[in-house]
């Protein structure tokens, strides 16, 4: 997919930016010497979560084992087939020093894999509402449908399906923004356009409808953050194209 094709697809015009944005801390820990499959990311997450049980920001469960429902501040990804852990906000980034020092091996499906190379990057990234539009691609499948809206989507015609996906994408962005305490004023409305394609993925042993493709919005999302369902397992990760 070429740059010119993307511009033509959306009729995108690059203009001088007038952005209302905020900054947040982001850390990325990349395990360079290891190659994993997308289906193994949840195993990677499970191993790290068990290794660092005292940090509920990693596994998102309370002391009784009940799930904590929030936008995951620590997410597990594949970057060029290598496993990576991404943390956002000060509270999550502060945990990374311990992970970086102690994570010298991982156990994936009974196989112990030594960690020889670790790259840690800490940066300030832009996040939030913008007056301009940005284009993103899903670098991992986006799971936007739940049991309630799947039936409605499945029975809809193509135009209606596109509108349903727009509303869901908007809701995902607003939910992420709310949990990260980035509030929009009443006159700040999220705009969405997309070119998405249905695919099938396996989540917890079940086949689910997901989507790959590109979308544009007037909201700044740091690279590799996820939106939608199961973002801590690597789903719905986005990367800015324009």
N, C-alpha and C positions, 0 to 999 in steps of 0.2 A: 504494500500500500504506500504510494508515493506521497510526498508533501503536496505536490500540485493537485493530486487527486483529492486529497483531504480538503484543500481549499475550495476546489470546484464543487465537492459534494455538499458543503454547507454554505457556499457563497460567502465565505469568511473574509472579512477585510481587517487588516491589521491597522489599528489606530493608536494614537497616543494614549497611554494608560492613565486612567483616573481611578485609583483603587482605594476602597475603604477596607483596610485589612488589618489583621492583628498578627502578632508573632507568637510562636510557641517553640519550645525545645523539642528536638527530635534526635533520637539515637538509633543507629543501625549497626547491629552486630552481624557480620557475615562470616560464615565458616567456609573458607575458600577451598579447602582440600576435599570437601565432601560433596557427593552428587546424590540427590534424592529424587524420587518420583513425586508428582503432585499428591498421589494417594497416601504418601508416607508423612505428609506434613503434620497430620493430627497425631501420629506416633511421636514425632519430634516434639510437638507441644506437650504431649502427655509425659514424656520423659523429663523435660525441663520443669514442668509443673510439679512433678513428684520430687524432683531433686531440690527444688526451692519451695517446699510446702508452706514455709512461713510467710511467703509473699502472695497474698490473694489476688494482687493485680496480675499475676501470671496465669493462675488457673481459674480465677473468678468463681471461687466457692468459699462459703463461710466455714467456721470451725466444725459445724455439724454436717458438712458436705453438701449443703443446699446451694444451688446456683445463685450467683449475684448478678442481677439483670442490669447491665450498664454497657455503654460503648467500651469495648476493650481498649485499654491504654497500652497494652503489650500484645503484639500480633506476630504471628509466625508465617513466613513467606518463603517462596522460592525466587531467587534472583539469579538468572542465568543458570538454572538447575541446582544452584547451591542453596542450602538452608540459611535463612536470615531471621533475626528477631528485631522487630521495630518497636520502639517505645516513644510515646509522646506525652508531653507535659512534665513538669519538674518532678512530680511524685513518682512517675514511672521511670524516668531517666535516671533518677538517683539509685535505682536498684541495679543498674547495669554494671556498676563497678564490681559488685559481688559476682554477678553472672560471668563477667569477663574473666575474672581471676580464677574461678572455680570450675568453669565448664571446660574440662580437658578431654572429655569423651562423651559420646551419646550412644544410647542403646535403641536400635531400631529393629523391631520384630525379632528380638533375641540375638541380634548381631551387634557386638560392641565395636564402635568405630572411634578410633582416636582422633582428637582434634589437634592438628599440627599448625594450622594457620587461622588466625582470627584477626579480622579487621574491624575496628570500632570507629565509627564516625559520629560526632556530636555536632549539631548545627541548629541555627535558628531558622525556622521556615515560616512562610506566609500562609495564613489560614483565614478564611472568612469571606464575607460578601464583597462583591466587586461591581463596579459600574460597567465593566467590560466582560466579554465572553472568552472562555478558555475551552480548548478541546482536550478531551481525555480518551485514552483507550483502556479497556479492561485487559490487564495482563493475566488475570485469572478469572474464571467464570463468575458472573454476578448472579446470585440467587436472590431474586427480588420477590418471587411469588410465595405466598403461604397457602394454607388449605382454604382459607376464605376467598381470596381473590383469584386462586388458580382456576376454579370452575367458571367464574365470570370471564376471565381472560380466555380460557379454552373455548368458550361458546361465542366469543365476540368475533366480529369481522375485522379485517386487517386495520382499517382506520381506527376503529375503537380500541383494538389491541395497542396501537401506538399511543393513544391517549392514556390508556391504563398504565403503560410503562412509564410515561412521563410523570404521572401522578405518584407512582411508587418511587421513582428516582428522586423526585422532589421531597417526598416524605423521608426517604433515607438520608438525604443531605440535611434536612431540617432536624432530624433526630440526632444525627452526629453532632451538628452545631450546638444543639441544646445541651447534650451531655458534656460537651467540651466548654460549656459556658460562654459560647460566642452567640450573643443575642442579636437578632435582626429587628429593626424598627418596623412599624406598620407599613411604611412606604417601600420597604426593601423586599421585593418579590423575587423568588427563585425562578429563573427561566431555564427551560430544558429543551433540547432537540437531540435526536439520537438516530443512529443507524445500527440496530442490534439484530443479532441472529440467534435463534433458538438452538441450544445444544442440550444433551443429556449428561448429567453428572451423578456420581454416587456419593450420597451423604448418609453416614451412619447405616450403611447397608441398604439404603433405599435409592431407587432411581428418581431423580428430580429434574424438572425443567429449569435450565439456567440460560444465561445469555453471554455472548461475546460480542465485541464490536466497539464502536466509538460513540461518544456523546459530547455535547457542549453545554456549558452552564456558566452563569455569572457568579460562581463560587470557587474560591481557591482551595484546592485539596492537595496537601503534600503528597509527593510520589510514594506509591506503594501502600498508602492507607486504604483500608477496605470500607465498602458500604454494602448494605444488605445483610443477609443472613450468614452466620458462621465466618465472620471476618477474622476472628482469632485463629481459625484453621487455615487461613490463606485465601479464602474466597472473596471475590469482589474487589480485588486490589486494582487501583487505577494508577496510570502514569500520564503526566501531562504531555500532550503532543504539540500544542500551540498555546 
